[in-house]
Amino acid sequence: MPKESFNSLIASVRECTLCADKLEAGVRPVLQAHPDARVLIAGQAPGSKVHATGIPFDDPSGNRLRDWMGVDRDTFYDETQLAILPMGFCYPGKGKSGDLPPLPICAETWRERLLDLLPNIRLVLVIGQYAQAWHLPEQQHTLTETVQAWATYGEGLMPLPHPSPRNNIWLKKNPWFERAVVPELKRRVARSLK
């Protein structure tokens, strides 16, 4: 596809108001993409801090994710290297025990079309249960089981837990993640960005 088609699609996503009546905080699609990107971060949905800034992973979750990946902020926010496409582009609002899930209409409307225009992706980081359900539809496992099976998904895909501070308990219960998965994640990211 010509670059103009990509630019047109990105402009349409940024102007999207499909969920305006369902988003208490308002519409503010947050994403990062470029046809040259080699790593795709497939996350959940922006949180309230990201909604306020409009910058993906501009919060403690992003700090941890960059550390796990072994990249600095400049690399992380270079759209020609990393694409960031959450399952929902707008902050879904607060629920009883954290943020609400991403609204499905976002992925249904935009995801395939955007992914089709990212031909250079070498590595997909699949963060959290909603992204894993979409990118790994054949899986019927818990998030922990899916992440434990990371080596079975091939070199081009790594399922990860969400890097949110809310997952500190999960990380303490699963020390194998930082011992075994994080070093491999750093290796794959570095290789993919060469």
ZAGU-800360 format. One line per 5 residues: number of its first residue (from 1); their letters; for each residue x, y, z of N, C-alpha, C, O. Coordinates in Angstrom, 3 decimals. Layout:
% ZAGU-800360
NUM = A = X:Y:Z:X:Y:Z:X:Y:Z:X:Y:Z ~ ... .
//
This chain:
% ZAGU-800360
1 = MPKES = 0.848:-1.196:0.000:0.000:0.000:0.000:0.881:1.242:0.000:1.923:1.270:0.654 ~ 0.469:2.245:-0.718:1.243:3.487:-0.717:1.195:4.147:0.666:0.260:3.962:1.445 ~ 2.245:4.924:0.926:2.342:5.582:2.234:1.143:6.477:2.490:0.704:6.603:3.634 ~ 0.611:7.092:1.466:-0.549:7.982:1.632:-1.733:7.236:2.236:-2.471:7.798:3.045 ~ -1.921:5.975:1.849:-2.999:5.175:2.423:-2.780:4.961:3.909:-3.726:4.998:4.697 .
6 = FNSLI = -1.518:4.734:4.293:-1.204:4.580:5.705:-1.530:5.879:6.444:-2.191:5.861:7.482 ~ -1.066:6.991:5.908:-1.314:8.289:6.548:-2.803:8.585:6.659:-3.265:9.127:7.664 ~ -3.537:8.232:5.639:-4.985:8.450:5.645:-5.663:7.600:6.725:-6.556:8.072:7.429 ~ -5.231:6.355:6.846:-5.809:5.473:7.857:-5.485:5.983:9.266:-6.362:6.022:10.128 ~ -4.242:6.369:9.497:-3.851:6.897:10.812:-4.677:8.142:11.139:-5.129:8.307:12.272 .
11 = ASVRE = -4.873:9.007:10.160:-5.684:10.214:10.383:-7.114:9.827:10.757:-7.713:10.444:11.637 ~ -7.657:8.819:10.098:-9.019:8.369:10.408:-9.107:7.808:11.826:-10.077:8.064:12.539 ~ -8.091:7.044:12.230:-8.082:6.492:13.591:-8.037:7.627:14.607:-8.777:7.612:15.590 ~ -7.181:8.601:14.375:-7.024:9.706:15.327:-8.294:10.566:15.429:-8.515:11.237:16.437 ~ -9.112:10.539:14.390:-10.364:11.312:14.388:-11.575:10.468:14.800:-12.697:10.973:14.827 .
16 = CTLCA = -11.359:9.198:15.118:-12.451:8.278:15.413:-13.264:8.731:16.631:-12.712:9.153:17.647 ~ -14.582:8.632:16.500:-15.485:8.943:17.616:-16.531:7.831:17.814:-17.584:8.062:18.407 ~ -16.228:6.630:17.314:-17.181:5.514:17.399:-17.682:5.258:18.820:-18.839:4.884:19.012 ~ -16.828:5.454:19.801:-17.173:5.118:21.190:-17.457:6.346:22.052:-17.531:6.236:23.276 ~ -17.615:7.492:21.441:-17.751:8.741:22.207:-18.820:8.658:23.291:-18.642:9.206:24.379 .
21 = DKLEA = -19.922:7.982:23.006:-21.011:7.900:23.987:-20.736:6.904:25.117:-21.494:6.842:26.085 ~ -19.654:6.126:25.000:-19.336:5.118:26.013:-18.104:5.483:26.848:-17.767:4.774:27.796 ~ -17.443:6.572:26.505:-16.189:6.929:27.170:-16.395:8.151:28.056:-16.531:9.276:27.573 ~ -16.414:7.905:29.353:-16.650:8.975:30.316:-15.597:10.080:30.234:-15.917:11.258:30.388 ~ -14.341:9.698:29.991:-13.248:10.676:29.927:-13.141:11.341:28.559:-12.350:12.267:28.379 .
26 = GVRPV = -13.922:10.878:27.607:-13.877:11.450:26.267:-13.003:10.637:25.328:-12.316:9.703:25.741 ~ -13.043:11.006:24.070:-12.317:10.320:23.013:-10.915:10.927:22.891:-10.761:12.143:22.776 ~ -9.912:10.072:22.919:-8.534:10.488:22.646:-7.744:9.252:22.228:-7.073:8.643:23.062 ~ -7.811:8.868:20.950:-7.065:7.698:20.495:-5.560:7.896:20.686:-4.995:8.911:20.281 ~ -4.933:6.911:21.307:-3.490:6.962:21.566:-2.850:5.740:20.907:-3.152:4.598:21.256 .
31 = LQAHP = -1.971:6.001:19.958:-1.264:4.934:19.256:-0.007:5.500:18.641:0.186:6.714:18.591 ~ 0.845:4.609:18.175:2.079:4.999:17.498:2.321:3.959:16.417:2.311:2.760:16.695 ~ 2.538:4.409:15.186:2.769:3.447:14.109:3.462:4.115:12.932:3.347:5.322:12.716 ~ 4.173:3.305:12.189:4.840:3.737:10.955:5.101:2.472:10.136:5.391:1.428:10.720 ~ 5.009:2.529:8.821:5.226:1.324:8.008:6.607:0.690:8.186:6.773:-0.497:7.906 .
36 = DARVL = 7.608:1.461:8.648:8.954:0.916:8.835:9.152:0.220:10.182:10.184:-0.418:10.387 ~ 8.195:0.325:11.100:8.343:-0.241:12.447:8.653:-1.730:12.381:8.112:-2.456:11.547 ~ 9.534:-2.172:13.277:9.942:-3.577:13.294:9.463:-4.336:14.526:9.443:-5.567:14.531 ~ 9.080:-3.607:15.565:8.534:-4.238:16.770:7.147:-3.662:17.012:6.951:-2.448:16.955 ~ 6.191:-4.537:17.280:4.824:-4.120:17.589:4.530:-4.434:19.047:4.700:-5.567:19.498 .
41 = IAGQA = 4.086:-3.421:19.776:3.610:-3.611:21.134:2.090:-3.628:21.060:1.453:-2.611:20.789 ~ 1.526:-4.799:21.306:0.071:-4.976:21.286:-0.391:-4.989:22.736:-0.292:-6.009:23.418 ~ -0.894:-3.856:23.201:-1.295:-3.726:24.591:-2.797:-3.782:24.777:-3.527:-4.280:23.919 ~ -3.248:-3.264:25.911:-4.656:-3.319:26.290:-5.406:-2.064:25.834:-6.122:-2.077:24.833 ~ -5.221:-0.980:26.597:-5.841:0.319:26.315:-5.103:1.342:27.169:-4.533:0.982:28.199 .
46 = PGSKV = -5.101:2.600:26.765:-4.423:3.613:27.568:-5.059:3.746:28.949:-6.265:3.558:29.108 ~ -4.242:4.071:29.940:-4.738:4.389:31.272:-5.023:5.879:31.369:-4.873:6.613:30.392 ~ -5.429:6.315:32.535:-5.810:7.724:32.711:-4.634:8.677:32.502:-4.819:9.759:31.946 ~ -3.429:8.300:32.935:-2.257:9.173:32.741:-1.918:9.308:31.268:-1.596:10.399:30.796 ~ -1.989:8.200:30.542:-1.723:8.241:29.104:-2.816:9.033:28.389:-2.531:9.770:27.446 .
51 = HATGI = -4.047:8.886:28.828:-5.146:9.670:28.255:-4.862:11.168:28.402:-5.136:11.949:27.491 ~ -4.316:11.557:29.547:-4.033:12.974:29.802:-2.916:13.503:28.909:-2.990:14.640:28.445 ~ -1.880:12.697:28.660:-0.748:13.175:27.864:-0.878:12.876:26.376:-0.332:13.597:25.541 ~ -1.606:11.808:26.050:-1.702:11.393:24.655:-0.468:10.652:24.167:-0.317:10.423:22.967 ~ 0.424:10.272:25.090:1.666:9.576:24.746:1.572:8.138:25.265:1.391:7.934:26.465 .
56 = PFDDP = 1.690:7.139:24.385:1.542:5.753:24.833:2.591:5.364:25.879:3.763:5.720:25.756 ~ 2.167:4.645:26.886:3.037:4.143:27.946:3.852:5.252:28.612:4.992:5.029:29.018 ~ 3.278:6.424:28.721:3.929:7.547:29.404:3.525:7.525:30.875:2.894:8.453:31.381 ~ 3.910:6.432:31.549:3.503:6.194:32.933:4.429:5.139:33.535:5.331:4.665:32.845 ~ 4.237:4.755:34.798:5.099:3.731:35.396:5.104:2.400:34.626:6.121:1.708:34.602 .
61 = SGNRL = 3.990:2.043:34.006:3.955:0.819:33.183:4.968:0.922:32.046:5.671:-0.041:31.739 ~ 5.034:2.080:31.435:5.982:2.291:30.340:7.423:2.221:30.801:8.285:1.695:30.098 ~ 7.684:2.756:31.991:9.047:2.672:32.524:9.469:1.219:32.684:10.576:0.840:32.303 ~ 8.588:0.415:33.246:8.903:-1.006:33.437:9.028:-1.718:32.092:9.940:-2.522:31.899 ~ 8.121:-1.430:31.164:8.174:-2.085:29.853:9.480:-1.755:29.128:10.109:-2.643:28.553 .
66 = RDWMG = 9.889:-0.491:29.151:11.156:-0.114:28.507:12.328:-0.848:29.154:13.257:-1.274:28.467 ~ 12.280:-0.994:30.479:13.326:-1.733:31.176:13.325:-3.198:30.737:14.380:-3.752:30.428 ~ 12.149:-3.826:30.707:12.066:-5.214:30.249:12.624:-5.375:28.835:13.311:-6.352:28.537 ~ 12.321:-4.404:27.967:12.739:-4.478:26.574:14.206:-4.114:26.369:14.807:-4.495:25.365 ~ 14.783:-3.377:27.318:16.164:-2.935:27.174:16.323:-1.787:26.190:17.334:-1.695:25.493 .
71 = VDRDT = 15.317:-0.905:26.134:15.390:0.252:25.221:15.213:1.546:26.011:14.601:1.562:27.079 ~ 15.758:2.625:25.465:15.583:3.928:26.091:14.332:4.607:25.525:13.701:4.102:24.596 ~ 13.988:5.758:26.101:12.774:6.474:25.675:12.848:6.887:24.203:11.848:6.810:23.489 ~ 14.024:7.323:23.747:14.148:7.760:22.352:13.843:6.618:21.392:13.126:6.805:20.408 ~ 14.379:5.447:21.672:14.111:4.279:20.822:12.635:3.895:20.907:11.991:3.635:19.891 .
76 = FYDET = 12.111:3.864:22.131:10.723:3.462:22.357:9.741:4.352:21.603:8.746:3.866:21.064 ~ 10.016:5.646:21.567:9.092:6.575:20.921:9.471:6.908:19.479:8.942:7.856:18.899 ~ 10.381:6.134:18.905:10.710:6.271:17.493:9.738:5.390:16.709:9.895:4.170:16.667 ~ 8.747:6.004:16.097:7.699:5.226:15.418:8.225:4.421:14.248:7.565:3.479:13.809 ~ 9.405:4.768:13.726:9.967:3.969:12.635:10.583:2.670:13.160:10.947:1.791:12.379 .
81 = QLAIL = 10.696:2.554:14.480:11.220:1.329:15.078:10.140:0.536:15.822:10.054:-0.685:15.686 ~ 9.313:1.242:16.614:8.291:0.568:17.419:6.900:1.091:17.106:6.661:2.299:17.111 ~ 5.991:0.177:16.836:4.566:0.517:16.714:3.897:0.133:18.024:4.214:-0.902:18.611 ~ 2.973:0.967:18.478:2.229:0.691:19.707:0.750:0.773:19.368:0.199:1.856:19.171 ~ 0.113:-0.400:19.303:-1.296:-0.487:18.951:-2.049:-1.260:20.024:-2.098:-2.489:19.987 .
86 = PMGFC = -2.637:-0.546:20.982:-3.425:-1.255:21.993:-4.712:-1.811:21.384:-5.097:-1.432:20.278 ~ -5.366:-2.701:22.106:-6.622:-3.277:21.636:-7.732:-2.231:21.603:-8.658:-2.333:20.798 ~ -7.644:-1.252:22.453:-8.540:-0.103:22.435:-7.681:1.141:22.460:-6.770:1.237:23.283 ~ -7.942:2.099:21.582:-7.083:3.276:21.481:-7.422:4.369:22.484:-6.624:5.284:22.690 ~ -8.584:4.291:23.107:-9.003:5.315:24.064:-9.109:4.723:25.472:-9.367:3.532:25.645 .
91 = YPGKG = -8.905:5.575:26.460:-9.036:5.164:27.859:-10.475:4.735:28.114:-11.395:5.530:27.921 ~ -10.691:3.476:28.551:-12.056:2.972:28.723:-12.737:3.404:30.014:-13.949:3.238:30.153 ~ -11.980:3.955:30.962:-12.557:4.382:32.229:-12.234:3.416:33.350:-11.677:2.340:33.128 ~ -12.595:3.819:34.557:-12.314:3.033:35.767:-13.403:2.011:36.031:-14.591:2.283:35.855 ~ -12.972:0.819:36.460:-13.892:-0.221:36.895:-13.721:-0.449:38.386:-13.063:0.344:39.060 .
96 = KSGDL = -14.296:-1.510:38.905:-14.222:-1.801:40.339:-12.818:-2.157:40.799:-12.412:-1.789:41.901 ~ -12.078:-2.869:39.966:-10.737:-3.299:40.376:-9.686:-2.906:39.344:-8.819:-3.710:39.002 ~ -9.757:-1.705:38.861:-8.816:-1.232:37.848:-9.557:-0.648:36.671:-10.754:-0.371:36.749 ~ -8.842:-0.463:35.583:-9.464:0.098:34.388:-10.418:-0.908:33.745:-10.235:-2.121:33.854 ~ -11.424:-0.381:33.083:-12.358:-1.227:32.333:-11.630:-1.863:31.153:-10.583:-1.364:30.741 .
101 = PPLPI = -12.160:-2.952:30.602:-11.534:-3.565:29.433:-11.666:-2.661:28.208:-12.553:-1.809:28.156 ~ -10.786:-2.847:27.226:-10.908:-2.083:25.987:-12.234:-2.407:25.298:-12.709:-3.542:25.346 ~ -12.814:-1.412:24.667:-14.072:-1.632:23.947:-13.775:-2.414:22.658:-12.920:-1.995:21.878 ~ -14.458:-3.531:22.422:-14.159:-4.407:21.283:-14.283:-3.737:19.912:-13.592:-4.128:18.971 ~ -15.151:-2.740:19.790:-15.369:-2.125:18.477:-14.100:-1.505:17.910:-13.955:-1.382:16.694 .
106 = CAETW = -13.187:-1.116:18.784:-11.943:-0.501:18.327:-11.121:-1.510:17.506:-10.749:-1.234:16.365 ~ -10.848:-2.664:18.092:-10.082:-3.693:17.375:-10.847:-4.188:16.155:-10.259:-4.416:15.099 ~ -12.167:-4.355:16.302:-12.984:-4.830:15.176:-12.906:-3.866:13.997:-12.912:-4.298:12.844 ~ -12.834:-2.587:14.270:-12.852:-1.579:13.215:-11.475:-1.321:12.613:-11.355:-1.171:11.397 ~ -10.440:-1.268:13.439:-9.157:-0.752:12.976:-7.998:-1.745:12.924:-7.095:-1.577:12.105 .
111 = RERLL = -7.996:-2.767:13.766:-6.778:-3.556:13.984:-6.229:-4.217:12.717:-5.065:-4.004:12.376 ~ -7.023:-4.996:12.029:-6.538:-5.682:10.816:-6.043:-4.681:9.779:-5.009:-4.895:9.146 ~ -6.770:-3.607:9.611:-6.397:-2.606:8.609:-5.039:-1.991:8.925:-4.227:-1.779:8.025 ~ -4.793:-1.706:10.193:-3.501:-1.149:10.585:-2.386:-2.179:10.458:-1.316:-1.876:9.929 ~ -2.633:-3.393:10.939:-1.602:-4.428:10.863:-1.219:-4.732:9.414:-0.058:-5.030:9.131 .
116 = DLLPN = -2.171:-4.660:8.508:-1.884:-4.890:7.095:-0.903:-3.863:6.533:-0.234:-4.127:5.534 ~ -0.814:-2.700:7.164:0.064:-1.631:6.683:1.374:-1.551:7.474:2.093:-0.554:7.401 ~ 1.671:-2.607:8.227:2.929:-2.692:8.982:3.703:-3.934:8.512:3.805:-4.916:9.248 ~ 4.244:-3.890:7.294:4.842:-5.086:6.698:6.199:-5.496:7.266:6.670:-6.600:6.992 ~ 6.830:-4.631:8.046:8.185:-4.907:8.511:8.278:-5.406:9.945:9.373:-5.518:10.495 .
121 = IRLVL = 7.132:-5.706:10.555:7.131:-6.172:11.940:7.836:-7.523:12.038:7.486:-8.473:11.339 ~ 8.830:-7.591:12.914:9.583:-8.825:13.151:9.211:-9.476:14.477:9.344:-10.688:14.649 ~ 8.737:-8.641:15.422:8.456:-9.138:16.762:7.197:-8.459:17.288:7.068:-7.236:17.226 ~ 6.274:-9.262:17.805:5.040:-8.748:18.411:5.072:-9.081:19.900:5.172:-10.246:20.284 ~ 4.985:-8.048:20.728:4.893:-8.219:22.173:3.416:-8.137:22.535:2.793:-7.086:22.386 .
126 = VIGQY = 2.863:-9.231:23.005:1.428:-9.335:23.257:1.206:-9.190:24.764:1.448:-10.119:25.534 ~ 0.745:-8.014:25.164:0.685:-7.646:26.577:-0.728:-7.760:27.131:-1.638:-7.053:26.699 ~ -0.894:-8.655:28.090:-2.155:-8.772:28.811:-3.170:-9.672:28.130:-3.010:-10.070:26.976 ~ -4.218:-9.980:28.880:-5.191:-10.987:28.449:-6.016:-10.588:27.227:-6.341:-11.456:26.416 ~ -6.367:-9.319:27.062:-7.193:-8.920:25.914:-6.397:-8.989:24.615:-6.910:-9.436:23.589 .
131 = AQAWH = -5.166:-8.554:24.661:-4.308:-8.657:23.479:-3.997:-10.118:23.175:-3.947:-10.516:22.011 ~ -3.790:-10.912:24.216:-3.506:-12.328:23.994:-4.707:-13.058:23.414:-4.546:-13.957:22.588 ~ -5.899:-12.686:23.833:-7.104:-13.315:23.276:-7.229:-13.016:21.781:-7.703:-13.861:21.021 ~ -6.816:-11.842:21.361:-6.922:-11.469:19.944:-5.793:-12.082:19.118:-6.035:-12.642:18.049 ~ -4.557:-11.975:19.616:-3.394:-12.435:18.854:-3.150:-13.933:18.968:-2.476:-14.521:18.122 .
136 = LPEQQ = -3.694:-14.549:20.007:-3.542:-15.991:20.222:-4.922:-16.610:20.435:-5.173:-17.184:21.494 ~ -5.816:-16.508:19.460:-7.208:-16.934:19.672:-7.373:-18.421:19.962:-8.371:-18.826:20.558 ~ -6.413:-19.232:19.553:-6.526:-20.671:19.786:-6.184:-21.056:21.223:-6.390:-22.199:21.630 ~ -5.666:-20.105:21.982:-5.269:-20.391:23.363:-6.458:-20.309:24.307:-7.255:-19.374:24.236 ~ -6.570:-21.279:25.178:-7.618:-21.288:26.196:-6.964:-21.336:27.572:-7.452:-22.018:28.472 .
141 = HTLTE = -5.878:-20.624:27.731:-5.095:-20.679:28.955:-5.252:-19.400:29.758:-5.747:-18.390:29.257 ~ -4.824:-19.458:31.007:-4.756:-18.248:31.817:-3.590:-17.412:31.311:-2.747:-17.904:30.561 ~ -3.544:-16.164:31.714:-2.438:-15.295:31.335:-1.113:-15.914:31.792:-0.140:-15.916:31.037 ~ -1.068:-16.432:33.007:0.165:-17.030:33.526:0.599:-18.215:32.671:1.775:-18.329:32.326 ~ -0.325:-19.087:32.328:0.015:-20.249:31.492:0.498:-19.812:30.105:1.430:-20.396:29.553 .
146 = TVQAW = -0.138:-18.794:29.556:0.261:-18.296:28.240:1.665:-17.720:28.287:2.481:-18.008:27.410 ~ 1.961:-16.906:29.304:3.293:-16.316:29.425:4.329:-17.397:29.703:5.439:-17.331:29.174 ~ 3.991:-18.397:30.526:4.923:-19.500:30.797:5.287:-20.254:29.517:6.387:-20.794:29.406 ~ 4.384:-20.290:28.573:4.610:-21.014:27.321:5.247:-20.128:26.249:5.176:-20.453:25.064 ~ 5.858:-19.034:26.640:6.392:-18.046:25.696:7.272:-18.666:24.614:7.224:-18.228:23.464 .
151 = ATYGE = 8.061:-19.659:24.950:9.005:-20.233:23.991:8.313:-21.018:22.875:8.925:-21.290:21.842 ~ 7.056:-21.379:23.072:6.346:-22.190:22.077:5.725:-21.357:20.957:5.202:-21.918:19.994 ~ 5.773:-20.032:21.067:5.109:-19.176:20.076:6.024:-18.728:18.949:5.602:-17.951:18.093 ~ 7.252:-19.192:18.927:8.173:-18.826:17.865:8.907:-17.535:18.175:8.618:-16.847:19.154 ~ 9.851:-17.229:17.324:10.720:-16.062:17.529:10.002:-14.730:17.368:10.451:-13.722:17.912 .
156 = GLMPL = 8.902:-14.707:16.636:8.261:-13.439:16.293:7.150:-12.984:17.216:6.508:-11.968:16.949 ~ 6.906:-13.716:18.308:5.801:-13.351:19.197:6.166:-13.689:20.637:6.650:-14.783:20.929 ~ 5.927:-12.731:21.533:6.165:-12.986:22.966:4.985:-12.485:23.782:4.715:-11.285:23.803 ~ 4.278:-13.386:24.455:3.213:-12.951:25.367:3.824:-12.467:26.675:4.748:-13.085:27.204 ~ 3.305:-11.360:27.190:3.830:-10.766:28.413:2.689:-10.400:29.358:1.562:-10.171:28.918 .
161 = PHPSP = 2.981:-10.344:30.655:1.987:-9.778:31.568:1.998:-8.263:31.391:2.929:-7.712:30.804 ~ 0.988:-7.605:31.885:1.006:-6.144:31.810:2.078:-5.627:32.757:2.204:-6.135:33.872 ~ 2.855:-4.628:32.343:3.921:-4.106:33.202:3.440:-3.153:34.301:4.259:-2.518:34.964 ~ 2.158:-3.049:34.495:1.591:-2.149:35.495:2.083:-2.468:36.903:2.288:-3.635:37.237 ~ 2.276:-1.433:37.735:2.589:-1.682:39.149:1.523:-2.539:39.839:1.803:-3.164:40.861 .
166 = RNNIW = 0.309:-2.574:39.293:-0.739:-3.444:39.860:-0.371:-4.915:39.748:-0.959:-5.758:40.427 ~ 0.596:-5.227:38.899:1.021:-6.617:38.724:2.246:-6.969:39.556:2.859:-8.012:39.328 ~ 2.616:-6.132:40.508:3.771:-6.433:41.357:3.605:-7.768:42.084:4.571:-8.517:42.231 ~ 2.394:-8.069:42.537:2.152:-9.339:43.230:2.372:-10.505:42.274:2.990:-11.503:42.644 ~ 1.866:-10.382:41.037:2.068:-11.438:40.039:3.562:-11.655:39.802:4.025:-12.794:39.745 .
171 = LKKNP = 4.306:-10.573:39.665:5.742:-10.689:39.412:6.464:-11.359:40.582:7.395:-12.137:40.372 ~ 6.043:-11.063:41.803:6.661:-11.704:42.974:6.319:-13.188:43.028:7.153:-13.995:43.439 ~ 5.114:-13.562:42.622:4.703:-14.968:42.624:5.326:-15.755:41.467:5.373:-16.984:41.504 ~ 5.797:-15.051:40.455:6.324:-15.689:39.249:7.725:-15.168:38.931:7.924:-14.524:37.901 ~ 8.706:-15.441:39.811:10.056:-14.907:39.599:10.735:-15.427:38.330:11.684:-14.818:37.838 .
176 = WFERA = 10.250:-16.550:37.804:10.787:-17.093:36.554:10.657:-16.096:35.409:11.455:-16.118:34.472 ~ 9.649:-15.219:35.480:9.438:-14.279:34.381:10.652:-13.362:34.216:11.200:-13.252:33.120 ~ 11.068:-12.711:35.288:12.197:-11.788:35.173:13.522:-12.528:35.021:14.478:-11.977:34.476 ~ 13.587:-13.755:35.491:14.810:-14.552:35.365:14.997:-15.097:33.945:16.098:-15.041:33.398 ~ 13.924:-15.623:33.352:14.044:-16.324:32.066:13.490:-15.541:30.882:14.097:-15.522:29.811 .
181 = VVPEL = 12.340:-14.896:31.069:11.677:-14.259:29.931:12.286:-12.895:29.605:12.513:-12.587:28.435 ~ 12.551:-12.083:30.614:13.051:-10.723:30.350:14.381:-10.726:29.583:14.518:-9.959:28.631 ~ 15.369:-11.557:29.957:16.602:-11.572:29.152:16.356:-11.967:27.691:16.967:-11.405:26.782 ~ 15.466:-12.928:27.472:15.139:-13.331:26.098:14.397:-12.207:25.372:14.625:-11.977:24.184 ~ 13.520:-11.516:26.078:12.818:-10.379:25.495:13.816:-9.325:25.033:13.710:-8.824:23.913 .
186 = KRRVA = 14.777:-8.985:25.875:15.800:-7.990:25.502:16.565:-8.443:24.265:16.829:-7.644:23.366 ~ 16.921:-9.724:24.219:17.659:-10.253:23.067:16.839:-10.135:21.790:17.345:-9.701:20.755 ~ 15.565:-10.524:21.869:14.718:-10.481:20.673:14.448:-9.052:20.217:14.419:-8.783:19.016 ~ 14.251:-8.141:21.154:14.023:-6.742:20.781:15.270:-6.188:20.095:15.171:-5.577:19.031 ~ 16.435:-6.394:20.692:17.688:-5.889:20.103:17.898:-6.451:18.705:18.281:-5.716:17.794 .
191 = RSLK = 17.649:-7.756:18.524:17.810:-8.377:17.221:16.821:-7.816:16.202:17.170:-7.598:15.042 ~ 15.587:-7.587:16.644:14.545:-7.097:15.731:14.783:-5.654:15.285:14.378:-5.265:14.190 ~ 15.435:-4.870:16.128:15.649:-3.464:15.806:16.910:-3.219:14.995:17.162:-2.085:14.587 ~ 17.721:-4.264:14.745:18.951:-4.098:13.952:18.642:-3.805:12.508:19.557:-3.637:11.702 .
//
